Amino acid sequence: MTTLRKRALIKMIGLSAVSMAVLTACGKKEEAPAAPANAPAAAAPAADKLKVGFMYVSPIGDGGWTYQHELGRKAIQEKFGDKIETSMVESVPESADAERVMRDMISQGNKLIFATSFGYQDFVQKVAADAKDVKFEHATGYKTADNAAVYDTKTFEGAYLAGIVAGAMTKTKTVGVVASVPIPEVVRNVNSFVLGAQSVDPSIKAKVVWVNEWFAPPKESEAATSLINGGVDVMYQNTNSPAVLKTAEERGARAFGKDGDMSAFAPKAHLGSAVIDWTPYYTKVVEDMLAGKWQTGNYWWGVKEGAIDLKKIADDVPQEIKDKVEKAKAGMKDGSFAVWTGPIKDNTGKEVLESGKVADDAWLRGINFYVNGIEGTVPGAK
């Protein structure tokens, strides 16, 4: 048989096989042949990864609030490995954009979403109502649902510890705070910082400048400059960038890092950083999700749980003050010390917490006044 005839025959056989396959597919379905008795069992499909989305209000490079959330995300990704898959979206405004981002995360298969800023609250509630099979974790809010929990760190404990240092280091006896948005969380931190300073020197006064944004470095710098011009020589902040600390270094004042370790941004001005660690809480939530034990609720962790600490205290801070900080931390851990223990008065002289009484969580979450020694009034307070 010639080579050409061989090729033609092979081609005809191939076409016949294709035709038979097509006819079979178009006709009655045939039984698949049984597998040989000694054939190995088919491998079970691999379990799907838990997909976890994070939504941030500021850039991950802010050095503070969002940066610490990002460290927490990376930590759980490393810890749980191929059991989970995490992703994040940064600089999401507290607007309808938040709803859009969350819905996009859901369309990508995320079954756990961390919304990490107060202003996302109503959008979380709206999306959670439509996506019952997704679990939501909202940072710093107060509204929960069957599939939406709230979590926070007791940043006021870190503010109090920083205040202890400030009380020892101020020479003008006037400390200041650059504050973001006038909600109870922030007002509580402002007051706690001042209470810490007054635990060292009860005569200390304080000033506050509000910038009404979480992340606005130029405004934060302007506010810090205003405080320094007004006689403040030690500052705290409740904003998301190191602008206050940098301005302090430029102007010969002292300041603290907030949420993250900001010591590298202004080493001469830096007195310490009140650092949040989200890893313990994020680890708990993921473990609960993987075990099918996730529960809604309102979770508030502090020094006791390893969620907040004052770190990198400056070398020139007196040892007795460092010891005072450590004593306060020990009391927070074992429950023998609470920042908000009466008697406490507001700046009009009214007693807001009676002697010996320890404020409960509900009381703390409703603070809308300044403590004694702080100038002015809380914006919007009645």
HELIX and SHEET records of a PDB file:
HELIX    1   1 THR A    3  CYS A   26  1                                  24    
HELIX    2   2 ILE A   60  ASP A   62  5                                   3    
HELIX    3   3 TRP A   65  PHE A   80  1                                  16    
HELIX    4   4 GLY A   81  LYS A   83  5                                   3    
HELIX    5   5 ALA A   96  SER A  107  1                                  12    
HELIX    6   6 PHE A  118  TYR A  120  5                                   3    
HELIX    7   7 GLN A  121  ASP A  130  1                                  10    
HELIX    8   8 THR A  155  MET A  169  1                                  15    
HELIX    9   9 PRO A  184  GLN A  198  1                                  15    
HELIX   10  10 PRO A  217  ASN A  229  1                                  13    
HELIX   11  11 ALA A  243  ARG A  251  1                                   9    
HELIX   12  12 SER A  263  PHE A  265  5                                   3    
HELIX   13  13 THR A  279  LEU A  290  1                                  12    
HELIX   14  14 VAL A  303  GLU A  305  5                                   3    
HELIX   15  15 GLN A  319  ASP A  334  1                                  16    
HELIX   16  16 ASP A  361  LEU A  364  1                                   4    
SHEET    1   A 6 ILE A  84  VAL A  89  0                                        
SHEET    2   A 6 LEU A  50  MET A  55  1                                        
SHEET    3   A 6 LEU A 112  ALA A 115  1                                        
SHEET    4   A 6 LYS A 135  ALA A 139  1                                        
SHEET    5   A 6 ALA A 148  THR A 153  1                                        
SHEET    6   A 6 ASN A 298  TRP A 301  1                                        
SHEET    1   B 6 LYS A 205  TRP A 210  0                                        
SHEET    2   B 6 THR A 174  ALA A 179  1                                        
SHEET    3   B 6 VAL A 234  ASN A 238  1                                        
SHEET    4   B 6 ARG A 254  ASP A 259  1                                        
SHEET    5   B 6 HIS A 270  ILE A 276  1                                        
SHEET    6   B 6 ILE A 308  LYS A 311 -1                                        
SHEET    1   C 2 ILE A 344  LYS A 345  0                                        
SHEET    2   C 2 GLU A 351  LEU A 353 -1                                        
END                                                                             
